[in-house]
Amino acid sequence: MTDRKATFLKQFKNLSFAKKEINLPLTNNIPIQKDKEMDTFKKIFLAVIFINLVLIGTVVLLRKNLPPEVPLLYGMPEGETQLVKTIFLTLPAFLIIFFSIINFLISIFVKEKFARQILIYSLFFLSFFSLVSIAKIIFLVGNI
């Protein structure tokens, strides 16, 4: 049996396809894919931070054109309980920046692609909805 095996191996080595080097994907390529994913996450993270910093700057600059109190807390009963000082319009943007940092730290440790994507896109949508709601409030009550 060993003679047959040795003969087979000798013949196999002489074949032309056996001499070619086969490049199979190695496990070293996996971090490269994760790095591409992290690059996408970093770009969205930086975009979210930038959008919210612009939103904060806009509220601070337009503060003089807004009344001293604006409606922000729509979940409260109608009336004065919905009103907050104008500077509190920056609160949603600061909260999103805070949650962005937390999501970024969580995404470093999360190995699953789907969970990482949920973190990425939830940041973007939260930032977008915050921008829309604050813009609606500014256009509703501001002298712009």
N, CA, C and O atoms as a MOPAC input file, in Angstrom:
PM7 MOZYME 1SCF
protein

 N      0.81700 1    -1.19200 1     0.00000 1
 C      0.00000 1     0.00000 1     0.00000 1
 C      0.86500 1     1.26100 1     0.00000 1
 O      0.51300 1     2.25500 1    -0.63500 1
 N      1.97100 1     1.22300 1     0.69700 1
 C      2.82800 1     2.39700 1     0.74200 1
 C      3.51700 1     2.63600 1    -0.59400 1
 O      3.79500 1     3.78300 1    -0.94600 1
 N      3.80100 1     1.56000 1    -1.35400 1
 C      4.40500 1     1.72700 1    -2.67300 1
 C      3.43800 1     2.41600 1    -3.62600 1
 O      3.84000 1     3.25600 1    -4.43100 1
 N      2.18200 1     2.06000 1    -3.53100 1
 C      1.16700 1     2.69200 1    -4.38200 1
 C      1.04800 1     4.17600 1    -4.04900 1
 O      0.92200 1     5.02500 1    -4.93100 1
 N      1.09200 1     4.45800 1    -2.75800 1
 C      0.96800 1     5.84600 1    -2.31300 1
 C      2.16700 1     6.66700 1    -2.77300 1
 O      2.00500 1     7.79600 1    -3.23600 1
 N      3.35900 1     6.11200 1    -2.65000 1
 C      4.57200 1     6.81200 1    -3.07700 1
 C      4.56100 1     7.02900 1    -4.58200 1
 O      4.96800 1     8.09000 1    -5.05700 1
 N      4.10700 1     6.05000 1    -5.32900 1
 C      4.02100 1     6.17700 1    -6.78500 1
 C      3.01900 1     7.25900 1    -7.17000 1
 O      3.27400 1     8.07500 1    -8.05500 1
 N      1.89700 1     7.25000 1    -6.50200 1
 C      0.87300 1     8.26100 1    -6.78800 1
 C      1.39700 1     9.66400 1    -6.50300 1
 O      1.20100 1    10.57500 1    -7.30700 1
 N      2.05700 1     9.84100 1    -5.37200 1
 C      2.59100 1    11.15300 1    -5.02700 1
 C      3.65500 1    11.60300 1    -6.01500 1
 O      3.73500 1    12.78700 1    -6.34100 1
 N      4.46800 1    10.67800 1    -6.49100 1
 C      5.50700 1    11.00900 1    -7.46600 1
 C      4.87300 1    11.46200 1    -8.78600 1
 O      5.31300 1    12.44000 1    -9.38900 1
 N      3.85000 1    10.74900 1    -9.22000 1
 C      3.16400 1    11.10800 1   -10.45700 1
 C      2.41200 1    12.43700 1   -10.29500 1
 O      2.37300 1    13.24900 1   -11.22000 1
 N      1.83000 1    12.64700 1    -9.14100 1
 C      1.07800 1    13.87700 1    -8.89400 1
 C      1.99500 1    15.09600 1    -8.94200 1
 O      1.61000 1    16.14200 1    -9.46400 1
 N      3.19200 1    14.96900 1    -8.40500 1
 C      4.14300 1    16.08500 1    -8.41200 1
 C      4.60900 1    16.42200 1    -9.82100 1
 O      4.96700 1    17.56600 1   -10.09900 1
 N      4.60700 1    15.45000 1   -10.69900 1
 C      5.05700 1    15.67000 1   -12.06800 1
 C      3.98900 1    16.33300 1   -12.93800 1
 O      4.31000 1    16.83100 1   -14.01700 1
 N      2.76300 1    16.35200 1   -12.50900 1
 C      1.69800 1    16.97500 1   -13.30100 1
 C      1.89000 1    18.48300 1   -13.34200 1
 O      2.41400 1    19.07600 1   -12.39800 1
 N      1.46700 1    19.09800 1   -14.43200 1
 C      1.71000 1    20.53100 1   -14.62100 1
 C      0.89600 1    21.38300 1   -13.64700 1
 O      1.40200 1    22.39000 1   -13.15100 1
 N     -0.34000 1    21.00800 1   -13.36500 1
 C     -1.14300 1    21.84200 1   -12.46700 1
 C     -0.66600 1    21.74800 1   -11.02300 1
 O     -0.92700 1    22.65100 1   -10.22800 1
 N      0.02100 1    20.67900 1   -10.67800 1
 C      0.51700 1    20.53300 1    -9.31700 1
 C      1.70700 1    21.44000 1    -9.05900 1
 O      2.00300 1    21.76000 1    -7.90800 1
 N      2.39100 1    21.85700 1   -10.11400 1
 C      3.54300 1    22.72700 1    -9.94500 1
 C      3.14200 1    24.18300 1    -9.75700 1
 O      3.90900 1    24.97700 1    -9.21100 1
 N      1.94800 1    24.53200 1   -10.20500 1
 C      1.50100 1    25.91900 1   -10.07300 1
 C      1.17600 1    26.23400 1    -8.62400 1
 O      0.73400 1    25.38600 1    -7.85000 1
 N      1.41100 1    27.46600 1    -8.30400 1
 C      1.13200 1    27.90700 1    -6.93800 1
 C     -0.34200 1    28.27700 1    -6.83700 1
 O     -0.85200 1    29.03900 1    -7.65900 1
 N     -1.00200 1    27.76000 1    -5.86700 1
 C     -2.42000 1    28.04100 1    -5.67700 1
 C     -2.55600 1    29.11600 1    -4.61100 1
 O     -2.07000 1    28.96000 1    -3.49100 1
 N     -3.22000 1    30.20500 1    -4.96700 1
 C     -3.43100 1    31.30200 1    -4.02000 1
 C     -4.84400 1    31.20900 1    -3.45400 1
 O     -5.81400 1    31.60100 1    -4.10200 1
 N     -4.93900 1    30.70800 1    -2.28600 1
 C     -6.22700 1    30.63000 1    -1.61300 1
 C     -6.36300 1    31.81000 1    -0.66200 1
 O     -5.36800 1    32.29500 1    -0.12200 1
 N     -7.59700 1    32.27600 1    -0.45600 1
 C     -7.75800 1    33.37800 1     0.49700 1
 C     -7.36700 1    32.92800 1     1.89600 1
 O     -7.81300 1    31.89000 1     2.38300 1
 N     -6.54100 1    33.71600 1     2.51800 1
 C     -6.06600 1    33.39800 1     3.86000 1
 C     -6.86400 1    34.18200 1     4.88700 1
 O     -7.59900 1    35.10900 1     4.54600 1
 N     -6.71400 1    33.80900 1     6.11600 1
 C     -7.42000 1    34.52600 1     7.17800 1
 C     -6.85200 1    35.91600 1     7.38900 1
 O     -7.46900 1    36.73300 1     8.07200 1
 N     -5.68600 1    36.20500 1     6.81700 1
 C     -5.11000 1    37.54400 1     6.95600 1
 C     -5.92500 1    38.59300 1     6.21500 1
 O     -5.80600 1    39.78300 1     6.50900 1
 N     -6.75000 1    38.17700 1     5.26000 1
 C     -7.55800 1    39.12900 1     4.50200 1
 C     -8.76900 1    39.61900 1     5.28600 1
 O     -9.34300 1    40.64800 1     4.93100 1
 N     -9.16700 1    38.93100 1     6.31600 1
 C    -10.36400 1    39.30700 1     7.06700 1
 C    -10.23000 1    40.68300 1     7.70500 1
 O    -11.17900 1    41.46100 1     7.60700 1
 N     -9.12200 1    41.04200 1     8.35300 1
 C     -9.02100 1    42.38800 1     8.91300 1
 C     -9.10800 1    43.48500 1     7.86200 1
 O     -9.55600 1    44.59200 1     8.16200 1
 N     -8.68200 1    43.19300 1     6.62500 1
 C     -8.78500 1    44.20100 1     5.57200 1
 C    -10.25300 1    44.51200 1     5.30800 1
 O    -10.61300 1    45.67700 1     5.13600 1
 N    -11.10300 1    43.49600 1     5.27300 1
 C    -12.52600 1    43.72200 1     5.06500 1
 C    -13.11400 1    44.48800 1     6.23800 1
 O    -13.94700 1    45.37300 1     6.04200 1
 N    -12.70000 1    44.16800 1     7.43500 1
 C    -13.19500 1    44.89600 1     8.59400 1
 C    -12.72500 1    46.34600 1     8.55300 1
 O    -13.45200 1    47.24900 1     8.96800 1
 N    -11.50500 1    46.57000 1     8.05100 1
 C    -11.01000 1    47.93400 1     7.94700 1
 C    -11.84100 1    48.73700 1     6.95700 1
 O    -12.10300 1    49.91700 1     7.19400 1
 N    -12.26300 1    48.12400 1     5.84900 1
 C    -13.13000 1    48.81800 1     4.89600 1
 C    -14.45200 1    49.17200 1     5.56100 1
 O    -14.98800 1    50.26400 1     5.37200 1
 N    -14.96100 1    48.24100 1     6.33400 1
 C    -16.20700 1    48.48000 1     7.05400 1
 C    -16.03100 1    49.59900 1     8.07500 1
 O    -16.89800 1    50.46100 1     8.22200 1
 N    -14.90600 1    49.57800 1     8.77500 1
 C    -14.63900 1    50.62100 1     9.76000 1
 C    -14.42500 1    51.96500 1     9.08100 1
 O    -14.79300 1    52.99900 1     9.63900 1
 N    -13.83200 1    51.97200 1     7.87900 1
 C    -13.66900 1    53.22800 1     7.15300 1
 C    -15.02500 1    53.83100 1     6.82100 1
 O    -15.22000 1    55.03900 1     6.95700 1
 N    -15.95700 1    52.99900 1     6.38900 1
 C    -17.31300 1    53.48100 1     6.11900 1
 C    -17.93500 1    54.01900 1     7.39100 1
 O    -18.56700 1    55.07600 1     7.38400 1
 N    -17.75700 1    53.29500 1     8.47400 1
 C    -18.32400 1    53.73900 1     9.74100 1
 C    -17.69800 1    55.05600 1    10.18300 1
 O    -18.39700 1    55.94200 1    10.67600 1
 N    -16.39300 1    55.18800 1    10.01000 1
 C    -15.72000 1    56.42700 1    10.40400 1
 C    -16.20500 1    57.60400 1     9.57100 1
 O    -16.38100 1    58.70400 1    10.09600 1
 N    -16.42500 1    57.38400 1     8.27000 1
 C    -16.92100 1    58.46100 1     7.41500 1
 C    -18.31100 1    58.90900 1     7.85000 1
 O    -18.58000 1    60.10600 1     7.94200 1
 N    -19.18400 1    57.95800 1     8.11500 1
 C    -20.53400 1    58.31600 1     8.56000 1
 C    -20.47700 1    58.95700 1     9.93300 1
 O    -21.20000 1    59.91700 1    10.19800 1
 N    -19.63000 1    58.44000 1    10.80900 1
 C    -19.46800 1    59.01400 1    12.14400 1
 C    -19.02500 1    60.46900 1    12.05500 1
 O    -19.58100 1    61.33100 1    12.73500 1
 N    -18.02600 1    60.74600 1    11.22100 1
 C    -17.54700 1    62.12100 1    11.06500 1
 C    -18.60400 1    63.01300 1    10.42200 1
 O    -18.71900 1    64.18700 1    10.77400 1
 N    -19.37700 1    62.46800 1     9.48200 1
 C    -20.45500 1    63.24600 1     8.86400 1
 C    -21.52200 1    63.59800 1     9.89200 1
 O    -22.02400 1    64.72200 1     9.90700 1
 N    -21.87100 1    62.64200 1    10.75100 1
 C    -22.87100 1    62.89100 1    11.79500 1
 C    -22.36800 1    63.95400 1    12.76700 1
 O    -23.11100 1    64.86500 1    13.13300 1
 N    -21.12400 1    63.84100 1    13.18000 1
 C    -20.54700 1    64.83500 1    14.09100 1
 C    -20.54100 1    66.21000 1    13.42700 1
 O    -20.89500 1    67.20300 1    14.06200 1
 N    -20.14500 1    66.27500 1    12.16200 1
 C    -20.09900 1    67.55000 1    11.44500 1
 C    -21.49200 1    68.16700 1    11.32100 1
 O    -21.66700 1    69.36000 1    11.57200 1
 N    -22.48300 1    67.36000 1    10.93500 1
 C    -23.85600 1    67.86600 1    10.79400 1
 C    -24.35300 1    68.42900 1    12.11500 1
 O    -24.97100 1    69.49300 1    12.14400 1
 N    -24.09200 1    67.73300 1    13.19300 1
 C    -24.58800 1    68.19300 1    14.49000 1
 C    -23.82800 1    69.41200 1    14.99900 1
 O    -24.41700 1    70.26400 1    15.66500 1
 N    -22.54400 1    69.51400 1    14.70400 1
 C    -21.80700 1    70.72300 1    15.08100 1
 C    -22.30200 1    71.93300 1    14.28600 1
 O    -22.39900 1    73.03500 1    14.82500 1
 N    -22.61300 1    71.72300 1    13.00500 1
 C    -23.19700 1    72.80500 1    12.19700 1
 C    -24.56100 1    73.19200 1    12.75600 1
 O    -24.89900 1    74.37500 1    12.80200 1
 N    -25.33600 1    72.21400 1    13.17600 1
 C    -26.65100 1    72.47800 1    13.76300 1
 C    -26.52000 1    73.28400 1    15.05000 1
 O    -27.28700 1    74.22000 1    15.27600 1
 N    -25.57000 1    72.93400 1    15.88200 1
 C    -25.33500 1    73.68100 1    17.12500 1
 C    -24.91500 1    75.10800 1    16.79700 1
 O    -25.41100 1    76.05800 1    17.40400 1
 N    -24.01000 1    75.26000 1    15.84800 1
 C    -23.57100 1    76.59600 1    15.44900 1
 C    -24.70600 1    77.43200 1    14.88100 1
 O    -24.78800 1    78.63200 1    15.14300 1
 N    -25.57700 1    76.80600 1    14.10700 1
 C    -26.72200 1    77.52200 1    13.53700 1
 C    -27.66100 1    78.01000 1    14.62300 1
 O    -28.12600 1    79.14900 1    14.57900 1
 N    -27.94100 1    77.16100 1    15.59400 1
 C    -28.83400 1    77.56500 1    16.69000 1
 C    -28.21200 1    78.70900 1    17.48100 1
 O    -28.90500 1    79.65600 1    17.85200 1
 N    -26.91700 1    78.62800 1    17.73800 1
 C    -26.24500 1    79.69200 1    18.49300 1
 C    -26.26500 1    81.00300 1    17.70100 1
 O    -26.49600 1    82.06700 1    18.27500 1
 N    -26.02600 1    80.93300 1    16.39300 1
 C    -26.02600 1    82.14600 1    15.57700 1
 C    -27.42500 1    82.75000 1    15.41200 1
 O    -27.57400 1    83.97200 1    15.37300 1
 N    -28.43600 1    81.90500 1    15.31600 1
 C    -29.80200 1    82.39200 1    15.11000 1
 C    -30.54700 1    82.65600 1    16.41200 1
 O    -31.73300 1    82.98500 1    16.38700 1
 N    -29.88100 1    82.52000 1    17.52600 1
 C    -30.53400 1    82.68500 1    18.82100 1
 C    -31.18200 1    84.05800 1    18.97100 1
 O    -32.21800 1    84.18400 1    19.62300 1
 N    -30.58800 1    85.07700 1    18.38000 1
 C    -31.14400 1    86.42800 1    18.49700 1
 C    -32.41700 1    86.58600 1    17.67200 1
 O    -33.23600 1    87.45600 1    17.97000 1
 N    -32.59700 1    85.76700 1    16.64800 1
 C    -33.79900 1    85.83000 1    15.81700 1
 C    -34.91800 1    84.93400 1    16.33000 1
 O    -35.99700 1    84.89300 1    15.73900 1
 N    -34.67900 1    84.23000 1    17.40300 1
 C    -35.67600 1    83.32100 1    17.96800 1
 C    -36.23900 1    83.90800 1    19.25200 1
 O    -35.56800 1    84.68400 1    19.93100 1
 N    -37.47800 1    83.53700 1    19.58800 1
 C    -38.03600 1    84.01100 1    20.86000 1
 C    -37.28700 1    83.39200 1    22.04100 1
 O    -36.55900 1    82.41500 1    21.86600 1
 N    -37.46000 1    83.95200 1    23.23900 1
 C    -36.73300 1    83.41800 1    24.40200 1
 C    -37.10100 1    81.97800 1    24.74400 1
 O    -36.28400 1    81.24400 1    25.30000 1
 N    -38.32100 1    81.57200 1    24.41500 1
 C    -38.74600 1    80.19100 1    24.66100 1
 C    -39.32400 1    79.61100 1    23.37400 1
 O    -40.06900 1    80.27700 1    22.65500 1
 N    -38.96900 1    78.36900 1    23.09900 1
 C    -39.43400 1    77.69000 1    21.88600 1
 C    -40.02500 1    76.33200 1    22.25900 1
 O    -39.63700 1    75.74500 1    23.26900 1
 N    -40.96800 1    75.82400 1    21.44400 1
 C    -41.54800 1    74.50500 1    21.73800 1
 C    -40.61100 1    73.38300 1    21.28100 1
 O    -40.32500 1    73.24900 1    20.09100 1
 N    -40.15100 1    72.60200 1    22.21300 1
 C    -39.26900 1    71.47900 1    21.88200 1
 C    -39.80900 1    70.16300 1    22.42600 1
 O    -39.63300 1    69.11300 1    21.80800 1
 N    -40.44900 1    70.21700 1    23.55000 1
 C    -40.90700 1    68.99800 1    24.22700 1
 C    -42.33600 1    68.67300 1    23.80300 1
 O    -43.27900 1    68.89900 1    24.56100 1
 N    -42.49200 1    68.14600 1    22.59900 1
 C    -43.82600 1    67.87900 1    22.06200 1
 C    -44.51700 1    66.71300 1    22.74800 1
 O    -45.72100 1    66.53200 1    22.56200 1
 N    -43.82200 1    65.93800 1    23.51300 1
 C    -44.43500 1    64.83600 1    24.23800 1
 C    -45.16000 1    65.28400 1    25.49800 1
 O    -45.92800 1    64.51900 1    26.08300 1
 N    -44.92000 1    66.50200 1    25.91000 1
 C    -45.56000 1    67.05000 1    27.11000 1
 C    -46.93900 1    67.59400 1    26.74300 1
 O    -47.22600 1    67.80300 1    25.56400 1
 N    -47.80600 1    67.82700 1    27.75500 1
 C    -49.11700 1    68.42300 1    27.46600 1
 C    -48.95900 1    69.80800 1    26.83800 1
 O    -47.96300 1    70.49600 1    27.05900 1
 N    -49.96000 1    70.20000 1    26.05300 1
 C    -49.89500 1    71.49600 1    25.37400 1
 C    -49.81600 1    72.62800 1    26.37600 1
 O    -50.40000 1    72.57300 1    27.45900 1
 N    -49.08500 1    73.64700 1    25.99000 1
 C    -48.96300 1    74.82000 1    26.84700 1
 C    -47.51500 1    75.09900 1    27.18500 1
 O    -46.59900 1    74.79000 1    26.42300 1
 N    -47.33700 1    75.69600 1    28.35300 1
 C    -45.99900 1    76.11700 1    28.75600 1
 C    -45.05900 1    74.94900 1    29.05100 1
 O    -43.84100 1    75.12700 1    29.07100 1
 N    -45.60100 1    73.78000 1    29.27400 1
 C    -44.73500 1    72.63000 1    29.57500 1
 C    -43.91900 1    72.19500 1    28.35400 1
 O    -42.90000 1    71.52100 1    28.50200 1
 N    -44.35900 1    72.57500 1    27.15100 1
 C    -43.60700 1    72.23900 1    25.94500 1
 C    -42.46600 1    73.21200 1    25.68100 1
 O    -41.57600 1    72.92200 1    24.88200 1
 N    -42.48600 1    74.34200 1    26.33100 1
 C    -41.52100 1    75.39500 1    26.04000 1
 C    -40.21600 1    75.19900 1    26.80800 1
 O    -40.20800 1    74.78800 1    27.96800 1
 N    -39.12100 1    75.50600 1    26.12700 1
 C    -37.79300 1    75.50500 1    26.74500 1
 C    -37.06500 1    76.75400 1    26.27200 1
 O    -37.47100 1    77.38500 1    25.29600 1
 N    -35.99900 1    77.10500 1    26.96000 1
 C    -35.19600 1    78.24100 1    26.51500 1
 C    -34.57500 1    77.91700 1    25.15700 1
 O    -34.34800 1    76.75400 1    24.82200 1
 N    -34.31200 1    78.94900 1    24.39900 1
 C    -33.82800 1    78.78800 1    23.02700 1
 C    -32.54200 1    77.97100 1    22.95100 1
 O    -32.35900 1    77.19500 1    22.01300 1
 N    -31.66900 1    78.13500 1    23.90600 1
 C    -30.38200 1    77.43600 1    23.86300 1
 C    -30.55600 1    75.91500 1    23.95700 1
 O    -29.66300 1    75.16400 1    23.56600 1
 N    -31.69900 1    75.46300 1    24.47400 1
 C    -31.95200 1    74.02500 1    24.58400 1
 C    -32.25400 1    73.37600 1    23.23700 1
 O    -32.39800 1    72.15600 1    23.16200 1
 N    -32.35300 1    74.17700 1    22.16800 1
 C    -32.47900 1    73.58100 1    20.83600 1
 C    -31.20500 1    72.83400 1    20.44600 1
 O    -31.21800 1    72.01100 1    19.53100 1
 N    -30.12300 1    73.11800 1    21.13100 1
 C    -28.87300 1    72.39400 1    20.86100 1
 C    -28.83900 1    71.03200 1    21.56300 1
 O    -27.97000 1    70.21000 1    21.27300 1
 N    -29.76300 1    70.79200 1    22.47000 1
 C    -29.77400 1    69.54200 1    23.23700 1
 C    -29.85200 1    68.29400 1    22.35100 1
 O    -29.06900 1    67.36900 1    22.56500 1
 N    -30.76400 1    68.21900 1    21.36000 1
 C    -30.77300 1    67.01000 1    20.51700 1
 C    -29.44700 1    66.77200 1    19.79800 1
 O    -29.00700 1    65.63000 1    19.66300 1
 N    -28.81300 1    67.84600 1    19.33700 1
 C    -27.53100 1    67.68100 1    18.64100 1
 C    -26.45300 1    67.16700 1    19.59800 1
 O    -25.66600 1    66.29200 1    19.23500 1
 N    -26.41700 1    67.70600 1    20.81300 1
 C    -25.43500 1    67.22000 1    21.79000 1
 C    -25.69800 1    65.76000 1    22.16100 1
 O    -24.75900 1    64.98200 1    22.32800 1
 N    -26.96600 1    65.39100 1    22.28800 1
 C    -27.28900 1    63.99700 1    22.60800 1
 C    -26.86100 1    63.05700 1    21.48400 1
 O    -26.35700 1    61.96300 1    21.73900 1
 N    -27.06200 1    63.48600 1    20.25000 1
 C    -26.66500 1    62.63300 1    19.13100 1
 C    -25.14700 1    62.50400 1    19.06200 1
 O    -24.63200 1    61.43200 1    18.74400 1
 N    -24.43400 1    63.57300 1    19.35500 1
 C    -22.96700 1    63.47600 1    19.40000 1
 C    -22.54300 1    62.50100 1    20.49900 1
 O    -21.63700 1    61.69200 1    20.29800 1
 N    -23.19200 1    62.57700 1    21.64900 1
 C    -22.89700 1    61.66500 1    22.75700 1
 C    -23.16500 1    60.21700 1    22.34900 1
 O    -22.33000 1    59.34100 1    22.57600 1
 N    -24.34000 1    59.96200 1    21.74200 1
 C    -24.66700 1    58.60400 1    21.32000 1
 C    -23.77900 1    58.14200 1    20.16500 1
 O    -23.51700 1    56.94700 1    20.02700 1
 N    -23.32200 1    59.06400 1    19.34600 1
 C    -22.40000 1    58.70800 1    18.26400 1
 C    -21.08800 1    58.18400 1    18.83000 1
 O    -20.54300 1    57.19400 1    18.34100 1
 N    -20.59400 1    58.84200 1    19.84700 1
 C    -19.34700 1    58.39400 1    20.47600 1
 C    -19.53700 1    57.02200 1    21.11500 1
 O    -18.67100 1    56.15500 1    21.00200 1
 N    -20.66900 1    56.82800 1    21.78300 1
 C    -20.94200 1    55.52100 1    22.39400 1
 C    -21.05700 1    54.44000 1    21.32000 1
 O    -20.48700 1    53.35900 1    21.46800 1
 N    -21.79700 1    54.72400 1    20.23100 1
 C    -21.93100 1    53.74800 1    19.14700 1
 C    -20.58300 1    53.43800 1    18.50600 1
 O    -20.31300 1    52.29400 1    18.14200 1
 N    -19.74900 1    54.44800 1    18.37200 1
 C    -18.42100 1    54.22300 1    17.79400 1
 C    -17.60600 1    53.28900 1    18.68100 1
 O    -16.94600 1    52.37600 1    18.18500 1
 N    -17.65100 1    53.51400 1    19.98400 1
 C    -16.90800 1    52.64400 1    20.90300 1
 C    -17.46900 1    51.22900 1    20.90300 1
 O    -16.71400 1    50.25900 1    20.97400 1
 N    -18.78400 1    51.10800 1    20.82600 1
 C    -19.39700 1    49.77500 1    20.77400 1
 C    -19.01100 1    49.06500 1    19.48200 1
 O    -18.72400 1    47.86800 1    19.49100 1
 N    -19.00400 1    49.80100 1    18.37300 1
 C    -18.72300 1    49.16900 1    17.07800 1
 C    -17.30200 1    48.63000 1    16.98700 1
 O    -17.03400 1    47.73400 1    16.18600 1
 N    -16.40500 1    49.15200 1    17.78100 1
 C    -15.03700 1    48.63100 1    17.77800 1
 C    -15.02200 1    47.19100 1    18.27900 1
 O    -14.23700 1    46.37100 1    17.80200 1
 N    -15.88800 1    46.88500 1    19.23800 1
 C    -15.89300 1    45.55900 1    19.84500 1
 C    -16.88800 1    44.59800 1    19.21000 1
 O    -16.80100 1    43.39100 1    19.43300 1
 N    -17.82700 1    45.10500 1    18.42600 1
 C    -18.83100 1    44.24400 1    17.79900 1
 C    -18.21100 1    43.56100 1    16.58800 1
 O    -17.60500 1    44.21400 1    15.73800 1
 N    -18.36500 1    42.25800 1    16.51900 1
 C    -17.77800 1    41.49200 1    15.42100 1
 C    -18.77100 1    41.26600 1    14.28200 1
 O    -18.36200 1    41.04300 1    13.14300 1
 N    -20.06000 1    41.31900 1    14.57400 1
 C    -21.07000 1    41.00500 1    13.56900 1
 C    -21.30900 1    42.19200 1    12.64800 1
 O    -21.47000 1    43.32800 1    13.09400 1
 N    -21.32700 1    41.90300 1    11.36900 1
 C    -21.47800 1    42.95100 1    10.36000 1
 C    -22.85100 1    43.61600 1    10.46000 1
 O    -22.95000 1    44.83900 1    10.35800 1
 N    -23.90200 1    42.83200 1    10.65700 1
 C    -25.25900 1    43.37400 1    10.70700 1
 C    -25.43200 1    44.32200 1    11.89000 1
 O    -26.03000 1    45.38800 1    11.74300 1
 N    -24.92300 1    43.95300 1    13.04100 1
 C    -25.02900 1    44.82000 1    14.22300 1
 C    -24.26300 1    46.11600 1    14.00600 1
 O    -24.71000 1    47.18500 1    14.42000 1
 N    -23.12600 1    46.02100 1    13.36800 1
 C    -22.33100 1    47.21900 1    13.07200 1
 C    -23.07900 1    48.14400 1    12.11100 1
 O    -23.05400 1    49.36500 1    12.27000 1
 N    -23.74100 1    47.55500 1    11.11700 1
 C    -24.51000 1    48.36200 1    10.16800 1
 C    -25.69500 1    49.03400 1    10.84600 1
 O    -26.03000 1    50.17200 1    10.51900 1
 N    -26.32900 1    48.34800 1    11.78100 1
 C    -27.42900 1    48.96800 1    12.52200 1
 C    -26.92100 1    50.18100 1    13.28500 1
 O    -27.57800 1    51.22200 1    13.29800 1
 N    -25.77200 1    50.06100 1    13.91400 1
 C    -25.19000 1    51.19600 1    14.63200 1
 C    -24.89100 1    52.35200 1    13.68700 1
 O    -25.13900 1    53.51000 1    14.02000 1
 N    -24.36400 1    52.04300 1    12.52300 1
 C    -24.00500 1    53.08700 1    11.56200 1
 C    -25.23800 1    53.83900 1    11.09400 1
 O    -25.29300 1    55.06600 1    11.17600 1
 N    -26.21500 1    53.11200 1    10.60800 1
 C    -27.36900 1    53.76400 1     9.99100 1
 C    -28.30400 1    54.39000 1    11.01700 1
 O    -28.98800 1    55.36400 1    10.70300 1
 N    -28.35000 1    53.86300 1    12.21600 1
 C    -29.17600 1    54.50600 1    13.24300 1
 C    -28.62400 1    55.87800 1    13.59500 1
 O    -29.39200 1    56.80800 1    13.84200 1
 N    -27.31000 1    56.01500 1    13.62000 1
 C    -26.69800 1    57.32800 1    13.85900 1
 C    -27.10200 1    58.31800 1    12.78200 1
 O    -27.48900 1    59.45000 1    13.07200 1
 N    -27.00700 1    57.88100 1    11.54700 1
 C    -27.31100 1    58.77100 1    10.43800 1
 C    -28.77300 1    59.20900 1    10.46800 1
 O    -29.06800 1    60.39100 1    10.29000 1
 N    -29.69100 1    58.26800 1    10.69200 1
 C    -31.10600 1    58.61600 1    10.70400 1
 C    -31.47000 1    59.47800 1    11.90800 1
 O    -32.27800 1    60.39800 1    11.77800 1
 N    -30.90000 1    59.20500 1    13.05900 1
 C    -31.14600 1    60.05800 1    14.22400 1
 C    -30.67000 1    61.48100 1    13.97100 1
 O    -31.34300 1    62.44400 1    14.33700 1
 N    -29.53000 1    61.60500 1    13.35800 1
 C    -28.99400 1    62.92500 1    13.04800 1
 C    -29.88700 1    63.65000 1    12.04700 1
 O    -30.15900 1    64.84100 1    12.20000 1
 N    -30.33600 1    62.94000 1    11.03500 1
 C    -31.20800 1    63.54400 1    10.02600 1
 C    -32.52300 1    64.01100 1    10.64100 1
 O    -32.96400 1    65.12900 1    10.37600 1
 N    -33.15200 1    63.17000 1    11.45800 1
 C    -34.42900 1    63.54900 1    12.07000 1
 C    -34.25600 1    64.69400 1    13.06100 1
 O    -35.14100 1    65.54100 1    13.18800 1
 N    -33.14900 1    64.72900 1    13.75000 1
 C    -32.86100 1    65.84400 1    14.65100 1
 C    -32.72400 1    67.13700 1    13.86300 1
 O    -33.26500 1    68.17100 1    14.25600 1
 N    -32.01000 1    67.08100 1    12.76500 1
 C    -31.83600 1    68.25100 1    11.90500 1
 C    -33.17600 1    68.75300 1    11.38300 1
 O    -33.43700 1    69.95600 1    11.40200 1
 N    -34.01800 1    67.85000 1    10.92400 1
 C    -35.32400 1    68.23700 1    10.38900 1
 C    -36.20100 1    68.84900 1    11.46900 1
 O    -36.83500 1    69.87700 1    11.23400 1
 N    -36.25100 1    68.24000 1    12.64700 1
 C    -37.13300 1    68.76100 1    13.69900 1
 C    -36.67000 1    70.12300 1    14.20700 1
 O    -37.49900 1    70.99900 1    14.45600 1
 N    -35.38300 1    70.31300 1    14.36200 1
 C    -34.88500 1    71.61500 1    14.82700 1
 C    -35.08000 1    72.67400 1    13.74600 1
 O    -35.41100 1    73.81800 1    14.05500 1
 N    -34.87900 1    72.30400 1    12.48000 1
 C    -35.11700 1    73.25500 1    11.38600 1
 C    -36.58700 1    73.65800 1    11.33100 1
 O    -36.89600 1    74.82700 1    11.10200 1
 N    -37.49300 1    72.70900 1    11.53700 1
 C    -38.92600 1    73.03600 1    11.54000 1
 C    -39.26300 1    73.98500 1    12.68300 1
 O    -40.05100 1    74.91400 1    12.50500 1
 N    -38.68100 1    73.76200 1    13.83900 1
 C    -38.93200 1    74.64700 1    14.98300 1
 C    -38.40100 1    76.04500 1    14.68800 1
 O    -39.07400 1    77.03700 1    14.96900 1
 N    -37.20400 1    76.12800 1    14.12800 1
 C    -36.61500 1    77.43900 1    13.82900 1
 C    -37.46600 1    78.18400 1    12.80500 1
 O    -37.72700 1    79.37500 1    12.97500 1
 N    -37.90100 1    77.50600 1    11.75000 1
 C    -38.71800 1    78.17200 1    10.73500 1
 C    -40.12300 1    78.48400 1    11.24400 1
 O    -40.76000 1    79.42100 1    10.76200 1
 N    -40.60800 1    77.71400 1    12.20600 1
 C    -41.94400 1    77.94400 1    12.75200 1
 C    -41.98500 1    79.18300 1    13.63200 1
 O    -42.89600 1    80.00100 1    13.50200 1
 N    -41.02900 1    79.33400 1    14.51100 1
 C    -41.09200 1    80.42500 1    15.49100 1
 C    -40.08200 1    81.53600 1    15.25200 1
 O    -40.17100 1    82.58800 1    15.88400 1
 N    -39.13200 1    81.33000 1    14.36100 1
 C    -38.08200 1    82.33000 1    14.16800 1
 C    -38.46400 1    83.42400 1    13.19400 1
 O    -39.40400 1    83.27800 1    12.41400 1
 N    -37.72900 1    84.51900 1    13.24500 1
 C    -37.91300 1    85.63300 1    12.31400 1
 C    -36.88400 1    85.51600 1    11.20000 1
 O    -35.96100 1    86.32600 1    11.10300 1
 N    -37.05100 1    84.51300 1    10.37300 1
 C    -36.06400 1    84.26300 1     9.32100 1
 C    -36.70300 1    84.48100 1     7.96600 1
 O    -36.04300 1    84.32300 1     6.93900 1

